[in-house]
Amino acid sequence: MGERIGERIIETEACVAEGAAWLARAEPRFARAIELTGPLPLRRRPDGFDQLLAAIVSQQVSVAAARAIQGRLEAAGLTAPEAILAAADEEMRAAGLSRQKIRYARALAAAGIDYAALRAAPTEEVVRTLTAVPGIGVWTAEIYAMFSLGRADVFAPGDLALQEATRRLFDLPERPRPKALRDMAEAWSPWRAVAARALWAYYRVETEREGVA
């Protein structure tokens, strides 16, 4: 387990297992969920411009479509900030980007984010820096902090799967709204990112059991 600026960093499967054990002790419902799901995944990703560009590309399109667009961007050499800023709109449209996503990609390329500095920045600063870029919302910023930076104590209460998994696991009458879920997740600190992994895994088990695609 690494630590930077006082925040725990998830680096290995052992870190996730430590958090899962803590959650299982703190909340019996998590113990039940983890018993159903088995070991939780690490799900670490690289950080940097590529990850955020991919997040913009994937907005409101299927996984298959996002992969296809990403492949065309890579084939055209449109994966670095300098290339995005130098490219004509026609080139980016040919890769499959809408007018709005072209604007977002250019805004990200022009933002001059110091990705290395974000690794040592407090999570609140990470979210504030990223959401200042058009096209990057709080959910994207929190997912980036969780998986690209490995923050152990970040949550994404705007995620519909997390809301639905929480409703099921905690027998709630309806999906908690983001503010209510954020408040609820305070009890899962300092392992909120592991709680998210557990809830996503539980959601997959539950929907597969019901035959939902």
Secondary structure as the mmCIF struct_conf table of DSSP 4:
data_model
#
loop_
_struct_conf.conf_type_id
_struct_conf.id
_struct_conf.beg_label_comp_id
_struct_conf.beg_label_asym_id
_struct_conf.beg_label_seq_id
_struct_conf.end_label_comp_id
_struct_conf.end_label_asym_id
_struct_conf.end_label_seq_id
STRN STRN1 GLY A 2 ARG A 4
TURN_TY1_P TURN_TY1_P1 ILE A 5 GLY A 6
STRN STRN2 GLU A 7 ILE A 9
BEND BEND1 THR A 12 THR A 12
HELX_RH_AL_P HELX_RH_AL_P1 GLU A 13 ALA A 26
HELX_RH_AL_P HELX_RH_AL_P2 PRO A 28 THR A 37
BEND BEND2 PRO A 39 PRO A 39
HELX_LH_PP_P HELX_LH_PP_P1 LEU A 40 PRO A 41
BEND BEND3 GLY A 48 GLY A 48
HELX_RH_AL_P HELX_RH_AL_P3 PHE A 49 VAL A 57
TURN_TY1_P TURN_TY1_P2 SER A 58 GLN A 60
BEND BEND4 VAL A 61 VAL A 61
HELX_RH_AL_P HELX_RH_AL_P4 VAL A 63 ALA A 75
TURN_TY1_P TURN_TY1_P3 ALA A 76 GLY A 77
BEND BEND5 ALA A 80 ALA A 80
HELX_RH_AL_P HELX_RH_AL_P5 PRO A 81 ALA A 86
BEND BEND6 ALA A 87 ALA A 87
HELX_RH_AL_P HELX_RH_AL_P6 ASP A 89 ALA A 94
TURN_TY1_P TURN_TY1_P4 ALA A 95 GLY A 96
HELX_RH_AL_P HELX_RH_AL_P7 ARG A 99 ALA A 110
BEND BEND7 ALA A 111 ALA A 111
HELX_RH_AL_P HELX_RH_AL_P8 TYR A 115 LEU A 118
TURN_TY1_P TURN_TY1_P5 ARG A 119 ALA A 120
BEND BEND8 ALA A 121 ALA A 121
HELX_RH_AL_P HELX_RH_AL_P9 THR A 123 THR A 131
TURN_TY1_P TURN_TY1_P6 ALA A 132 ALA A 132
BEND BEND9 VAL A 133 VAL A 133
TURN_TY1_P TURN_TY1_P7 PRO A 134 GLY A 135
HELX_RH_AL_P HELX_RH_AL_P10 VAL A 138 ILE A 143
HELX_RH_PI_P HELX_RH_PI_P1 TYR A 144 SER A 148
BEND BEND10 LEU A 149 LEU A 149
STRN STRN3 ARG A 151 ARG A 151
TURN_TY1_P TURN_TY1_P8 ALA A 152 ASP A 153
TURN_TY1_P TURN_TY1_P9 PRO A 157 GLY A 158
HELX_RH_AL_P HELX_RH_AL_P11 LEU A 160 LEU A 169
TURN_TY1_P TURN_TY1_P10 PHE A 170 ASP A 171
BEND BEND11 PRO A 173 GLU A 174
HELX_LH_PP_P HELX_LH_PP_P2 ARG A 175 ARG A 177
HELX_RH_AL_P HELX_RH_AL_P12 PRO A 178 ALA A 185
HELX_RH_3T_P HELX_RH_3T_P1 GLU A 186 TRP A 188
TURN_TY1_P TURN_TY1_P11 SER A 189 PRO A 190
HELX_RH_AL_P HELX_RH_AL_P13 ARG A 192 ARG A 209
TURN_TY1_P TURN_TY1_P12 GLU A 210 GLY A 211
#
